[in-house]
Amino acid sequence: MNTASPDTHSESSVTGDGGHVHPFWRFLYLLVAPVRGWKRIKNARYSPEYFARSLFFPLLAFMSAASFMAMLYCDEATLAHTLQTAICLFVAGFAGYYAVVVLARTFLPIAARIKIDSRFGKVYVMTCMSVLALAISIYELVPGIGMLFLVAPIYAAYLMVKGVRYLRVPDQEVNPTAILMTLLQLGTPMAIYFMLELLMPSAA
């Protein structure tokens, strides 16, 4: 006979899938209501693996696929060059996530290193990088809105800073953690992308 209490079942039901609310909907809510959005993602207790396959990796794939729109509006875009760009974008996002976590564990203040390696710490990094992936996807699909690239990094940085409070780091580590995590999450995937472009042979 199952003697587990209803509370136990309730708790276990949200340890991996956020109580059956898909991460995408919480992600959209975060974009319009950052403070409450971060709180809902935190309370959902998504596992990093579930969050990655449900939201982060699909957004990276969507970003890569969106880059092929360049072949419709840019006469100079070739299939080979566009494919190269798509690969660089996906790898920059995929490898960027792991690189950010490793760098954060190395350079963050002591308590923050532990927090960033936690369940929510990894979800926090993936969420922030998902914002960047979505912004790039929109830019690729609608290239005429170039102003997005002036606003998107600022808003993404705002979301990153707001999310730091839910890492529950000591007060004296909040500002250093917010600054370093913002720099890492904006700069690391960009550095990987440009490095890949330099290393990959030019495509005609």
Buried (B, 14 or more C-beta within 10 A) or exposed (E): EEEEEEEEEEEEEBBBBBEEBEBEEBBEBBEEEBEEBBBBBBBBBBBBEBBBEBBBBBBBBBBBBBBBBBBEEEEEBBEEBBBBBBBBBBBBBBBBBEBBBEBBBEBBBEBBBEBBBEBBBBBBBBBBBBBBBBBBBBBBBEBEEEEBEEEBBEBBBEBBBBBBBBBBBEEEBBEBBBBBBBBBBBEBBBEBBEBBEEEEEEEE
